């Protein structure tokens, strides 16, 4: 049973970014649904959290309208070879493309480009999904790992998608 996308909410500040080789005009790999916002992902966490803790600052679980989906942020490590107390190297937002596939069938369900602040929100039917993010240049780095998550009816699952810069 393939899940369907009910709608995609574009976030304030979202805009089209560069087009890379092998992508559609919107920066999403060819053959995938068009992005409505930005997308990045590489290793991250999935939690269902109240609105106050949502990294995207949007309504989280439960949703007053009864809608469900995922919301979150994509970040990349600071990229510092050595981190010292007097010179911190914090994570920073990364604009990326987030691609959602049905966990059972592997079929593409939705894609979105994150805002420049790395924030995204997708309305999805309840179900189990694999979320992966790619950098806008389709370069090998920074990269993220896929996240498998479950979307419950009437709730938004909050994701933090972490990209690895590759700098050690």
Buried (B, 14 or more C-beta within 10 A) or exposed (E): EEBEBEEBBBBEEBEEBEBBEEBBEBBBBEEBBBBBBBBBBBBBEBBBBEBEEBBBBBBBBBBEEEBBBBBBBBBBBEBBEEEEEEEEBEBBBBBBBBBBBBBEEEEBBBBBBBBBBBBBBBBBBEBEBBBBBBBBBBEEBBBBBBBEBEBEEBBBBBBBBBBBBEEE
